[in-house]
Amino acid sequence: PLGIHMKSKVDAPHWFLGDRDDVRSSLALEDVYNRVVRVLYKHAEAVGEKLVTEKLTQQDIASRVGATREMVHRILKELKTGGYISIEGKHITIEKKLPPGW
């Protein structure tokens, strides 16, 4: 299609290769909020009826999502203000389903 003929994947531009690297495609296609949400859910386990993350600092999250600690702080602060999460020490409790966008 589109007249693109490549001999091998090595010749293909990075955007043509598909989901070879989930982290890179996530950084390119998702906004910071959605990447933060993905990290929270990925590192959380059920405790009763809530989800609690393993120990995560704002810097840990920022490093995993390719954002600044300040940006992660703003997102977590908004989620906390909205009653979506609570933070105790380095554990984040997801109190209710996180909104689809920020």
N, C-alpha and C positions, 0 to 999 in steps of 0.2 A: 504494500500500500504506500502511497505517497512517493513512490519511486525511490525509496531508500533500500539499497542493497549493500549489505555488509558481509565481509568474508568471515569475520569472527567477532566475538564479544569484545575482544581487545580493541577492535577498530570502532566500536560503537561509542557514541558520546555518552557521558554519565547519565543523562536523563532518559536514555533509551533502554537502559539495562533493567529497569523495573525495580523490584524490591530486593536487590542484592544485599543491601545493608539497611535494616530497619531504622537504625539510629540516624543515618544520614538522610534518609527519605523523610523521617519524622521531623528533623531539624528544618528541612527545606519546605515541607508542606503544611505542617501544623503550627498554630500560633503557640506562644509560650504557655498560655493558660491551659490549653489541651495537653501539652506535654507534661505540665505539672500534675494535672489530674491523672494522667496515665501512670506517672511515677507513684502517686499516692495509692492508687488502687493496686498497682503491681507489688508494692511493699507492705500491704496491709493484710491482716488476717482477722478472721471473725473472733470477737470476744463478746459472748452473749449475742445481742442483736445489733451490735455496732462493729465497725471495722477499725482496727488500731494498727498504725504503722510500726515497723521496727524503728529503732532509733535513727532519726534523720535530722540533720541540721539544715537550716536554710541554704548553707553553702553546699551541702551534699546534694540537695535537690537541684540547685542552680547548676552545679557541675554536670549532673546527669541530663539536664534538659538544654544545656547550652545557652544559659541566660545569666544575668547578673543576680547576685544575692538580693540586691535592692528590689528587683522586679519580682522575684519569688516572694519577698517579704510583703510587697503590696498585694499580691494575689492572695496569700495566706491571710493577711489582715482583713481583706474584703470577705473571704469565705468565713472567717471567724465572726465578723460583724453580722453577717447574714445568718449565723447559726448553723452553718453547714459543717463546720469543724470545731474542735476544741483542741488546745495544745497544752500538754502537761509535760514539762521537761523537754525531752527530745522526741516524745511520742505524739503523733497527731491522730486524733480520733475523728473518724468520719461519722458525723451524727445523723446525716440524711443524704440522700442521693445528691451528688454535686451537679450544679447546673450545666447545661450543655455548652454554654459560652460565657465569656466574661466581657 
